[in-house]
Amino acid sequence: MFRTPEEEIRELTKEIYEIKEMLREISGKLVRIEARAKRAFPTVLPRLQSQGNRGGIPRLSTSPTISSQEALKMYDDFVKLAKEGNKEEVQHRIETMGLPDLMVLYRELGIPLGKNKPSRRILLNRVFGRINESMLLSTFNLREKINNKKDVEKE
């Protein structure tokens, strides 16, 4: 027999709920086992860091490794590399920057932060956007210089 879409949705919802309950139960058991192990072997099991920073991205509280002048020089290098056609390398170098260094670069480029603290992905996208803007502006300036030179030669 085939089920109607409503029956299928109810069945899937029921399965999701059951899996969530199992995960909660497993999580509770793990917490209890960990607490017992810490009480039994306090020197062997070091205290875990607080739950706040679970990702591999450094927090903003760590200090940046670059100065504002170095950030601007890096930006100029990024624009130069991108103009030469090495956008993948630029992207890789920016993505591997630490969050504090990325924030220094972000601030030095004058990109507004807005009301909320932006995510790493937003920071990266806006820095890439500034690099693309610089490339376009320099291309426009070159065209303008070439056109002005041609106008002067015609006269």
LINFEN-V37642 format. One record per residue. OMEGA is omega in radians with two decimals (999 if undefined). BURIAL is 1 if it has 16 or more other C-alpha atoms within 10 Angstrom, else 0. Layout:
BEGIN
OMEGA | BURIAL
OMEGA | BURIAL
END
This chain:
BEGIN
3.09 | 0
3.11 | 0
3.04 | 0
3.12 | 0
3.13 | 0
3.12 | 0
3.12 | 0
3.11 | 0
3.11 | 0
-3.13 | 0
3.10 | 0
3.11 | 0
3.12 | 0
3.12 | 0
3.11 | 0
3.14 | 0
3.13 | 0
3.13 | 0
3.10 | 0
3.12 | 0
3.11 | 0
3.13 | 0
3.08 | 0
3.14 | 0
3.12 | 0
3.13 | 0
3.11 | 0
3.13 | 0
3.12 | 0
3.12 | 0
3.13 | 0
3.13 | 0
3.14 | 0
3.13 | 0
3.12 | 0
-3.14 | 0
3.12 | 0
3.11 | 0
-3.09 | 0
-3.08 | 0
-3.05 | 0
-3.12 | 0
-3.11 | 0
-3.13 | 0
3.13 | 0
3.11 | 0
3.10 | 0
3.09 | 0
3.12 | 0
-3.05 | 0
-2.99 | 0
-3.02 | 0
-3.12 | 0
-3.09 | 0
3.13 | 0
-3.11 | 0
-3.13 | 0
3.12 | 0
3.10 | 0
-3.10 | 0
3.07 | 0
-3.05 | 0
3.14 | 0
-3.14 | 0
3.14 | 0
3.07 | 0
-3.13 | 0
3.10 | 0
3.11 | 0
3.12 | 0
3.12 | 1
3.09 | 1
3.09 | 0
3.14 | 1
3.11 | 1
3.09 | 0
3.12 | 0
-3.14 | 1
3.13 | 1
3.11 | 1
-3.13 | 0
3.10 | 1
3.14 | 1
3.09 | 0
-3.12 | 0
-3.10 | 0
3.13 | 1
3.11 | 0
3.10 | 0
-3.14 | 1
-3.14 | 1
-3.12 | 0
3.14 | 0
-3.13 | 1
3.14 | 0
3.10 | 0
3.05 | 0
-3.11 | 1
3.10 | 1
3.11 | 1
3.11 | 1
3.11 | 1
3.08 | 1
3.11 | 1
-3.13 | 1
-3.13 | 1
-3.10 | 0
3.10 | 0
3.09 | 1
3.12 | 0
-3.11 | 0
-3.13 | 0
-3.08 | 0
-3.09 | 0
-3.10 | 0
3.07 | 0
-3.09 | 0
3.09 | 0
3.12 | 0
-3.13 | 0
3.12 | 0
3.09 | 0
-3.13 | 1
-3.12 | 1
-3.13 | 0
3.09 | 1
3.07 | 1
3.11 | 1
3.11 | 0
3.12 | 1
3.11 | 1
3.09 | 1
3.14 | 0
3.12 | 1
-3.13 | 1
-3.14 | 0
3.13 | 0
3.08 | 0
3.13 | 0
3.13 | 0
3.11 | 0
3.11 | 0
-3.13 | 0
3.12 | 0
3.14 | 0
3.13 | 0
3.11 | 0
3.13 | 0
3.12 | 0
3.12 | 0
3.13 | 0
-3.13 | 0
-3.13 | 0
-3.08 | 0
999 | 0
END
